[in-house]
Amino acid sequence: MTARTVERVVTGRPTSDGGGVRLTRVVSPEQGLDPFLLLDEFDSSTAGDYIAGFPAHPHRGFETVTYMLDGHMLHEDHLGNRGDLTPGAVQWMTAGRGIIHSEMPQQAAGRMRGFQLWINLPAAEKMQPARYRDLAPQEIPVVEVTGARVRVVAGRFEPLAPAAAPVAGPVGESRTAPLYLDVAIAEGAKLEFATPPGHRLLAYAFEGAPTVAGRVLAKGQLAILSAGSTVAIEGSGRAARVMVIGGAPLREPVVHYGPFVMNTEAEIRQAVSDYQSGRLTAAA
């Protein structure tokens, strides 16, 4: 087994999206972190930062994963799906050929905190029918090993030190075979676990200052890890929390325009035309 190391560290930048929701953009399409296109963190106790939410908007060509830590958001889409995102819940949406949805706060005060991740789809699957899945907090397995607590949203979590039985998350296999872990680690504890060797692996520190693959991360920093089959996380100084995401690179051209991610400029023009004409969500 080969331990992963930190290739580089990036810090997210403040921005806004939707109706004016203030957030931190940790990953953007321009960074080329195949298969990941975008990672946004939103965290505020000021209602004005999030109350406008994300009114109805389209997507085509990728998957979105929304993970709520605090607060209450309602998802609705053109397929008739309605999903309540409460603390610990996950919304996994495959936009495929097209979906129009909204995500609107269901609170007028209090903390709203969570993440949205965009995962690319391969060219052969970009025009599949849209799908949506709501995952309640109790559907997500929780693994507790000495000094660590891991929520397994997607993929397979296999602790090596301390050793424990592997646990699979509720999201099934796809071409990118995503791994999505929420790792809470106590001060002084160390956790080492297996990772698929061919995966791109990212680790984002969102509480405390953990040591990831031998490097201390400040809150708000993202580590881009090298190739390898294992990774170690330590609670250095105080308890910490880390989002670990991994996926198999697609190694295909990426053309991004707002809510559309395709492989060519012509496909982007078609997506815009389909949306403007009302054909985006029509059956193939």
N, C-alpha and C positions, 0 to 999 in steps of 0.2 A: 504494500500500500504506500502511496505517495501523499505526503501532507501538502495541502495547498498553502501558498504564501500570498501576501498582499502585493499586487502589482502596482496599484495606485489608489489614492483616496480622493474623493470628490465631495464637495459640500453643496447642498441644494441652494437654489436661489428663490427669493420671494417673487410671487406672481399672483395673478388672479385668473379665474376661469368661470364658466357658466354665467350666472347673473351678477357676478362680481365677488365670488367666494375667494377669500384670501387663503393662499396655500403656499407650500414649499415644493418646487419642482426639483426632485432629486435626480431623476433620469429623464432625458428628452431624446427624441428620435435621432437628433444630430450626433449623439455620442456613439452610435453604432454598437450598442450592447446586445446584439442579436442573441436570443429572440425577443428581448425586452425593448419596448418602444418608449414607455413612459412610466414613471413612478412619482405620484404626488402624495404629499402628506398634508392633511389639514388638521389644525389644532388651535382652537380659540374658545374662550369663555365669553367673548364679546359678540352678542347676537348680530350686530351689524356686519361682522366679518363673514357670516355664513347664511343669514336669513333668506337671501335671495335665491339660494340653492342653484340647481342646474335644471332650468326649464327644458321643455321638449327639444331634443336635438338628435341628429342621425349619427349612425356609425356604419362602417363597412370594412371588412377585411381583417379583423382581429378580434381578440377576446379582452374583456375588461373584468377585473377582479376588484371588488370593493370590500374592504374589511373595516368594520366599525369597532372602535375601542370604547368611545363614549358618545352618548347622544342618540338621536332617533331620526332616521331618514326613511322616506317612502319612495320606492321604485314603482313606476308604472310605464308600460310600453304598448305599442300598437297591436301586439299579440293578445292583449287582455290580461297580461300578468300584472299582479300587484305583490310587492314584497316589502315587508317591514324589516328595516335594518336597525337592530337594537344592539347594545353593547355585546361584542363577541360574535355577532352574526356576519355572514359572508354572502355576497351576491356574485355569482359567477355567470357571466353573460357572454355568449358567442354571437357576435354581431353577424358573422357570415356575410351573405349578400346584402343584408340591410336590416336595420332595426331603428326605430324612433322611440326614444324613452326619455323619462324625466326622473330626477332624484331631488326630492324636495324635503327640507327640514320639517319635522313634526314637533318642534319646540320653539318657544319664543325667548328662552333664556337658558343658561347653563352651558356646560362644555360640550363642544362637538369635536370629536377627534377620530381620525382613521386614515386609511390609505386607499388610493386607487392605483392599480397596476394594469398596464396594457401589455398583452402578450401577442406577438405576431402569429398569423396563420400562414401555412404554406400556400403557394399559388394554387395548388390543386384543391384546396379546401376553402378558399376565400369566398366563393359563391355558394356555399352550402346554406341550407335554411337556417335562420336565426334560432338560437336556443337560449333558455334562461333557467337558472337554478338558484333557489334560495336555500341557504344552509343556516339552520338555527344553531345557536351556541352549543346546544347539547349534542348536535350531530358531529361536532369536531372533536376527535380524540385528544385527550390530554395525557401526556407521559410525564411521570415524575421519577427522576433519578436523583441521586445524592446532589443536593445543591442546585438543581435545575428543574424547571417546569416548561414543557414544550407542547404547544398546540400545533397539531399536524393538520393543516388545511388541505394540502395536496402533496402527492408523492409518498415516499417511504422514508420514515425516520428510523435509522439503525444506530443506536448508541453503542460506542465501542469502549469508552472509559468515562464513567462506570458502565459496565456492560448491562444491557437489558434487551428484551425481545424486540424485534423490529415491529413498527406500527405503521399501517397505511392510512392515509387521509381519505376523505370521502369523494374526492374528485377523481374521475377515472382517467385512463391513459389517453393521451393525444400525441400527435407527432412531436410536440416539444416536451412531452413528459414532465410537466412542471413540478417543481418542489417548492413548497411554501410553508415555512415554519416561523412561529412566533416563540422565541426562546427567552425565557426569564432566567437569569442566573444570579445566584447569591454571591455576596462578597467572599472572595477566597476560593470559590468553587471552580472546577474546570470540567468541561464537557467536550468530549471528542466523538464525532459521529462520521459515518460513511457518507459519501456523496457520489453520484454517478460520474465516472471519470471524464466523460465527454461533455458534461454540462458546463455552461457558463454559470458562475456562482457569484452572487452579490450578497453583502451583509450590511444592513443599515442600523446604526445605533440610534434608538429613539428614547431611551432612558439610561441615565448613568453614563459611565465611560468604560465599556467592556474592552477586553483584549481579544482581538480576532486574528487568528493565524499569526500570533506573536506581536501584533501591533495594537497599541492603545488607540481607540477611536473616541473622539469627543461626541457628545450628543449632537445629532444632525449630520454626521459624516457617514458616507457610503464607502465601503471597501470593495474594490473589484479584485477578485481573487484569481490566482493562477490556476492552471490545470492541476488535477490531482484527484485522489480518491477519498481523502479524509480532510476534516477541518476541525480546529479546536477553538473553543470560546471560553474565556475566563472572566470571572467577576473581579476585576482589578480595582481595589480601593473601596468600592461599594457595590450594592446590587445594581444590576443593569438589565436592559431588555434589548433584544436584537431581532430584526426581521431578516430571515435568510431566504432568498429566492434563487431558484436554479431552473435551468431549462436547456434543452438540446438546441444548439444553433441551427437555423434553417439554411444559412449561406445562400440566400436569394436576394435579388435586388429589392430595395425598399424605396418607395416613393410615397411621401407623406404630405397630405394637404388637409389641415384642420382635423375633422373627424373621420377622414378616410385614409386607409393605408393599403396601397396596392403595390404591384411590381413594375408598372410602367406609367408614364405620363398619360398615355391614351386611356388606360384604365381609370385613372383619376378623373380625367375629363368626362368619361362615361358615368362615373359615380356622381359627379356634380350634376350632369344632365339628368340622370335618373331621379335624383332627389328633387330637382326643380320641376320635373314633369310628373312627379308622384309615382314613378316606377321603381323607386329604390326598394320598397318593401313588397313589390309584386312577386308572385310565384314565378320561378324560373320556367 
